[in-house]
Amino acid sequence: SGTSALEGLIGTSPAVTDLCAAGTWQCEDSTLLHAFGYIDSLTDRSKYWDPEQVSPAQFAYAFTDYAHKYWDMSKDLLMDKTPELICKHVAIKTAAATLGVPVKFVVLTRHPFSMTSVHHLFNQTQYLFRMRNAWNVLQDPSVMSLQVRYEDLALRPEEAIQKLIDFLPQLGTLDPHTSSLSGVIGPSGGSREGSRNKSIHEYFVKAPLEWKSRELEPEVWSLLNALNYSGKELHNL
């Protein structure tokens, strides 16, 4: 939860092109990969998160196809915001190397206590699986990655934006008061509705960050510590 807000923010840079031209849900690529036969099912979400689904060669083919059909290749930064790709970073790294292009990963993390939405109920098993994959990317010295905390987008957006620009200098500027997803046509033909097309400023004004304590397993606490959600960092939230 929160990846669309981050996508909409990054997309405000004039240097960025995304996959919205494909008309898929939230401009993600799962439907496109399924159309190639690389993902077995669109209804079984576990297939999306299977690291064995989609090989490096298949990713290389898919990215080449996106370059011809959807990405604006006059732009400096090609963005693919698909949450499930977090568990396939090794295959993506290999595909990028095959194509001779650099790749960077912007990894969004979120503390369980800030997951209070009635639309995205907290599931500890699912959370642990996804944050393990996030940690796998962030601690992999063979790839360039940046952690962006959801809570920083809410409470310290200017700091989060500066970190993004430092990591991706080609961005130039980012506008927290607009979203690149605003007015984008969805897969059903209508505009995208709800909070997903709001700027981070508008979203957090209408839905301020809330903090709800809950029981967590020791392994979750250990992972949160590794992800800079402990001690001084936690008290700053």
C-alpha positions as CSV (number, residue, x, y, z in Angstrom):
1,S,0.0,0.0,0.0
2,G,1.4,3.4,-1.0
3,T,3.2,2.4,-4.2
4,S,0.8,4.3,-6.4
5,A,1.3,7.5,-4.5
6,L,5.1,7.1,-4.9
7,E,4.6,6.3,-8.6
8,G,2.5,9.4,-9.1
9,L,5.1,11.5,-7.4
10,I,8.1,10.2,-9.4
11,G,6.1,10.5,-12.6
12,T,5.8,14.3,-12.1
13,S,9.4,14.6,-13.3
14,P,9.6,15.5,-17.0
15,A,12.4,13.0,-17.3
16,V,10.2,10.0,-16.5
17,T,8.1,7.7,-18.7
18,D,5.9,5.0,-17.3
19,L,3.7,2.1,-18.6
20,C,0.4,4.0,-18.4
21,A,0.1,4.0,-22.2
22,A,-0.5,0.2,-21.9
23,G,-3.8,1.0,-20.1
24,T,-3.2,-1.6,-17.4
25,W,-4.2,-1.4,-13.7
26,Q,-2.2,1.4,-12.0
27,C,0.2,1.3,-15.0
28,E,1.6,-2.0,-13.8
29,D,3.0,-4.8,-16.0
30,S,1.5,-8.0,-14.5
31,T,-1.2,-8.1,-17.2
32,L,1.4,-7.6,-19.9
33,L,3.6,-10.4,-18.6
34,H,0.6,-12.7,-18.4
35,A,-0.2,-11.9,-22.0
36,F,3.3,-13.1,-23.0
37,G,2.6,-16.3,-21.1
38,Y,5.2,-15.5,-18.5
39,I,2.8,-15.4,-15.5
40,D,0.5,-18.4,-15.2
41,S,-2.6,-16.7,-13.7
42,L,-4.1,-13.3,-13.3
43,T,-6.6,-14.5,-10.7
44,D,-4.0,-16.3,-8.4
45,R,-2.0,-13.5,-6.9
46,S,0.6,-15.9,-5.5
47,K,1.7,-16.4,-9.1
48,Y,2.6,-12.7,-9.3
49,W,4.8,-13.1,-6.2
50,D,6.5,-16.3,-7.3
51,P,10.2,-15.4,-7.9
52,E,10.5,-18.3,-10.4
53,Q,7.8,-16.8,-12.7
54,V,9.5,-14.7,-15.4
55,S,13.1,-15.5,-16.3
56,P,15.8,-13.0,-17.1
57,A,15.4,-13.7,-20.9
58,Q,11.7,-13.2,-20.6
59,F,12.1,-9.9,-18.8
60,A,14.6,-8.7,-21.4
61,Y,12.0,-9.5,-24.1
62,A,9.3,-7.8,-22.2
63,F,11.3,-4.6,-21.5
64,T,12.2,-4.4,-25.2
65,D,8.5,-4.7,-26.1
66,Y,7.6,-1.9,-23.6
67,A,10.3,0.3,-25.2
68,H,8.7,-0.2,-28.6
69,K,5.1,0.2,-27.5
70,Y,4.7,2.1,-24.2
71,W,7.7,3.9,-22.9
72,D,8.7,7.2,-24.4
73,M,12.3,6.5,-25.3
74,S,13.2,10.2,-25.5
75,K,13.0,10.2,-21.7
76,D,16.0,9.5,-19.4
77,L,14.2,7.3,-16.9
78,L,11.9,4.3,-17.7
79,M,9.7,3.4,-14.8
80,D,8.0,0.1,-14.1
81,K,6.0,0.3,-10.8
82,T,4.8,-3.2,-10.2
83,P,5.0,-4.2,-6.5
84,E,5.5,-7.9,-7.3
85,L,8.8,-7.1,-9.1
86,I,10.4,-6.7,-5.7
87,C,10.8,-10.5,-5.5
88,K,12.3,-10.8,-8.9
89,H,15.1,-8.2,-8.6
90,V,17.9,-10.7,-9.5
91,A,16.1,-11.7,-12.8
92,I,15.6,-8.0,-13.6
93,K,19.2,-7.1,-12.8
94,T,20.3,-9.9,-15.2
95,A,17.9,-8.8,-17.9
96,A,19.1,-5.2,-17.6
97,A,22.7,-6.3,-18.0
98,T,21.8,-8.3,-21.1
99,L,20.2,-5.2,-22.6
100,G,23.1,-3.1,-21.6
101,V,21.1,-0.6,-19.5
102,P,21.5,0.5,-15.9
103,V,18.7,-0.3,-13.4
104,K,17.9,1.1,-10.0
105,F,15.3,0.0,-7.5
106,V,13.2,2.4,-5.4
107,V,11.9,0.3,-2.5
108,L,8.9,1.5,-0.5
109,T,8.6,0.2,3.0
110,R,5.9,0.7,5.6
111,H,5.6,0.0,9.3
112,P,2.8,-2.3,10.4
113,F,1.5,0.3,12.9
114,S,0.8,2.8,10.1
115,M,-1.2,0.2,8.1
116,T,-4.7,1.3,9.3
117,S,-6.7,1.3,6.1
118,V,-9.9,-0.7,6.1
119,H,-9.3,-1.4,2.4
120,H,-5.9,-2.9,3.0
121,L,-6.2,-5.0,6.1
122,F,-2.9,-5.9,7.8
123,N,-1.8,-9.5,7.2
124,Q,1.3,-10.4,9.2
125,T,2.4,-13.4,7.1
126,Q,2.0,-11.4,3.9
127,Y,3.7,-8.4,5.3
128,L,6.7,-10.5,6.5
129,F,7.1,-12.1,3.0
130,R,7.0,-8.8,1.2
131,M,9.3,-6.9,3.6
132,R,11.8,-9.8,3.4
133,N,11.9,-9.3,-0.4
134,A,12.3,-5.6,0.2
135,W,15.2,-6.3,2.5
136,N,16.8,-8.7,0.0
137,V,17.0,-5.9,-2.6
138,L,18.2,-3.2,-0.1
139,Q,21.0,-5.4,1.2
140,D,22.2,-6.7,-2.2
141,P,25.5,-4.9,-3.0
142,S,25.2,-5.9,-6.6
143,V,22.3,-3.5,-7.3
144,M,21.6,0.2,-6.7
145,S,18.6,0.7,-4.4
146,L,17.0,3.3,-2.3
147,Q,14.6,2.8,0.6
148,V,11.7,5.2,0.8
149,R,9.6,4.9,4.0
150,Y,5.9,5.5,3.5
151,E,5.9,7.4,6.8
152,D,8.5,9.9,5.4
153,L,6.2,10.6,2.4
154,A,3.5,11.5,4.9
155,L,5.5,13.4,7.5
156,R,8.6,14.6,5.8
157,P,7.8,14.8,2.0
158,E,10.5,17.3,1.1
159,E,13.2,15.1,2.7
160,A,11.8,12.0,0.9
161,I,11.8,14.0,-2.4
162,Q,15.4,15.1,-1.9
163,K,16.5,11.5,-1.3
164,L,14.8,10.5,-4.5
165,I,16.5,13.3,-6.5
166,D,19.9,12.5,-5.0
167,F,19.4,8.8,-6.0
168,L,18.1,9.7,-9.5
169,P,19.6,13.1,-10.4
170,Q,17.9,12.9,-13.8
171,L,14.6,13.5,-12.0
172,G,15.4,17.2,-11.7
173,T,12.3,18.2,-9.8
174,L,9.3,16.5,-8.3
175,D,6.0,18.0,-7.4
176,P,4.2,16.7,-4.2
177,H,1.1,18.7,-5.1
178,T,0.3,16.8,-8.4
179,S,0.3,13.2,-9.5
180,S,1.2,11.7,-12.9
181,L,-1.7,9.3,-12.4
182,S,-4.3,12.0,-12.3
183,G,-6.6,11.7,-15.3
184,V,-4.9,8.5,-16.5
185,I,-7.4,6.2,-18.3
186,G,-7.8,2.8,-16.5
187,P,-8.2,-0.6,-18.1
188,S,-12.0,-0.3,-18.1
189,G,-11.9,2.9,-20.1
190,G,-12.7,5.3,-17.2
191,S,-10.4,7.6,-15.3
192,R,-8.8,6.1,-12.2
193,E,-10.8,6.9,-9.1
194,G,-10.2,7.0,-5.3
195,S,-7.0,7.9,-3.5
196,R,-4.7,6.3,-6.0
197,N,-4.7,9.3,-8.4
198,K,-4.2,11.9,-5.7
199,S,-0.9,13.8,-5.1
200,I,0.9,12.9,-1.8
201,H,0.0,16.3,-0.5
202,E,-3.7,15.9,-1.2
203,Y,-3.8,12.3,0.0
204,F,-2.2,13.0,3.4
205,V,-4.2,16.2,4.0
206,K,-7.4,14.2,3.6
207,A,-6.1,11.0,5.2
208,P,-3.4,11.9,7.8
209,L,-1.0,9.2,8.9
210,E,-2.4,7.2,11.8
211,W,-0.5,5.0,14.2
212,K,-2.1,1.8,15.6
213,S,-0.2,-0.5,17.9
214,R,-0.6,-4.3,17.2
215,E,1.0,-7.5,18.3
216,L,3.9,-8.5,16.1
217,E,6.0,-11.7,15.8
218,P,9.7,-11.5,16.9
219,E,10.8,-12.0,13.3
220,V,8.8,-8.9,12.2
221,W,10.4,-6.8,14.9
222,S,13.8,-8.0,13.8
223,L,13.1,-7.1,10.2
224,L,11.8,-3.7,11.2
225,N,15.0,-3.1,13.0
226,A,17.0,-4.0,9.9
227,L,14.8,-1.6,7.9
228,N,15.5,1.4,10.1
229,Y,12.3,1.3,12.1
230,S,13.8,1.2,15.6
231,G,15.2,3.3,18.3
232,K,15.7,6.9,17.3
233,E,14.3,6.3,13.8
234,L,11.1,4.9,15.3
235,H,10.7,7.8,17.7
236,N,11.0,10.3,14.8
237,L,7.8,8.9,13.3
